[in-house]
Amino acid sequence: MTFAGGTTPPGWYPDQYGQQRWWDGYAWTDHVQAQTQFVPQPKRPRRLPLILGLVAAVVAMVGIGGGAAAYLLTRGPSPEDVVQQWLVAKTCEEEKKLVTGKELDRVQANLNSHDDEITCDYSDWDYSDYTVDSSNIDGSDAKFTVTGTWHYRGTDPDADKEGGFEIHMQLTKLDDGWKIKGMQWCHGNDDDPAECAE
């Protein structure tokens, strides 16, 4: 008995020696058993109607939701997303993509004034423990107050290891998306109360 690979389902089939041999769906195996009454294998369900139904559903969803999906994909990050991206930025280059106006001037000045890029490497600082306490989005302007705890993970033994922070952020919506245009920092540690600075 010969079967074409992939067209006959796996199962026990009688062989030329009066016993049953296991067909794995592609080839005969060495597994055999005594001849028993042959029980036909169930037919595979027809999948074409199911596949056609799924394709029709996807086409319908794309037709109905295509406009909404296109809007969501092209609108860019929300102001909340920009604030979150800024809080986890690790370099001036990453930060530069998220700011505009005087904040962009500040970042560019850091880039221009430090050959060793020490001030432009934020990898020792962790601002991931934060909450957005308040937000106000009005058209193309947004304001956020973010509070949390900063952690210093660097090797300077004299540096404070953690402290609280509060940042008042102003964002604006430009043609290329939301950007941070200003911020006021209130930074503190266990020894000093939080001080705010522009």
N, C-alpha and C positions, 0 to 999 in steps of 0.2 A: 504494500500500500504506500503511495507517495502523496504527500500533501505539499501545497505551495506555502512557503513561510508567510505568516501574517494573515492568511485568509481563512484558516481553520482554527477555531478556538482551542485553547489548551484543554486537555482532558485525556482520559484513558480510552484507548482504541485497540481493537483486536489486531494482532500482528500475524505474520506468516507461520509462526511456530505454535499457534493455538493458545497463546496467552495474551494478556493485555499489556501494552507498552504506553508510557506517558509521553504525550506530544505537548511541548511547552509553548506552542503557538508558532514556533519558527523551526524547530528541529526535534527529531526523536531523541529521547534521553535513554540512559541505561536502566532506568527504573521500570521494572516489570512486576506483574502480579498474575495470579491464576485467573483464567477466563471466568467471567461472571456474565450474567445476563446483561447485554448491552443496554445502557440507558442513554438515550440521545441527549446530547447537551442542549440546553436552552438556546434559542436563537438570540443573537445580540439585538438589543432594541434599536430601532431605527432612529438615528440621531439627526437626520436631515431636518425634520420639522422643528425640532428643538433649536437647532442652529439657526434656521431661518427666522424663527421667532425672536431669538436673541439679537440677531442682526437688525431686525425691524425695530425692536425696542431701542437699541442704541441709536439708530438713525432718527427715530422720533425724539429721543432725549436731546440729541445734538441739534435737531431742528428747533425744538422748543427752547432749550436751555443754552443754545449756542451764543446768543447775544449776552446772556448773563455770564457765561463762562468767559467769553472774550473780554467783557468788562473787568471781571475779577483778575484775569491774567495780565491785563494791560494797565491797570490802575496803579500798580507799584505798591511798595510797602506803605502801611498806614503810619500815622505819626507815632503810635505806640510801638510799632515795629522798629522805627528809626531810633527811638529812645533805647529800646532793648539792645539793638545792634551797637549803639554807642557805648553802652555800659559794658559790653564784652569785647570791645575793640582792644587789640593788643599792640597796635603800632600807630604812629601818626598817619601813615598811608591809609590804614583802614578808617581812622577817624576823619581824615580829609574828605572822604567820599560822603560823609554824613552831615557836613556843616557848610555854612555859607556866611557871607558878611564878615563881621568882626571875629567870629569863631574860626572861620577859614583863615583869616589873617593871623590869628594866634597860632594855629597849627602850622601854617607855612613859616612863621617866624621860628618856631621850634625846629623845623626841618632845616632851615637855612643857617641857624646859629650853632648847631651842634654836629660836629663832624663824627663824633663817636656814637651819636644817636641814642645816648643814654636816656635823655628825656623823651625820646620817641619810642622807647621800648617799654610797654606797659605790662609785659608778661609776668612781672613779679607782683602785680597788683590784681586783686580780685574784687570786683564790685557785683558779683552775682547774687549776693544776699540782699535783695532790695524789694520794695513794693512801690507801686505807683499810687500815691496817696490821693491825688486829685488830678483831674484833667478837665480842660475846657477847650473844646474844638469849635471854632466859629469861622466857617467858610474856609479861607486859606490861611488862617492863623490858629495856632494851638499853644496851650500852656500846660505844663505838667509839673507836678511836685513829686520828686522821687526821694524816698528815704531808705536808709539801709545801713549795713555795716561793711566797711572795707577791710580787707585782709592783705597784709604784706607778706608775700611768700619768698622774698629775696634772702640774700645771705648777709646783709648788713646787720651786725649784732646790736648796733646802737639805735636802729630804726624801731619805731613803734610797730607792733605787730597787727593791731586792729584798732578801729575806731568807728564812730558813727558819721554819717554824712546825710546832708539834705541838699538837693539840687533843685533849683527853680529853672525850668527850661522853657524857652520860647522857640517855636518852630513856625516855619512858613512853607506854604506849598508853592513850588516853582514848576516850570515846565517839565523838569526831570524828576519830580517827586518832592516829598517832604524833606526839609533840611532844618537842622538846628541853627538858629540865627543868634541866639544869645543864651547865657546861663549864669546863674548866681550860685556859687558853692558855699555851703556851710559845712565845714569839715572839722572834726574834732577827734580827740582820743580820750583815754581814761583820765589823763592828767589835766587836760584843758577843755573848757566848754567849746561847743561848736562855734566857729567864727564864719561869718559870711563874707565872701569876696566876689567881685565881678570877674 
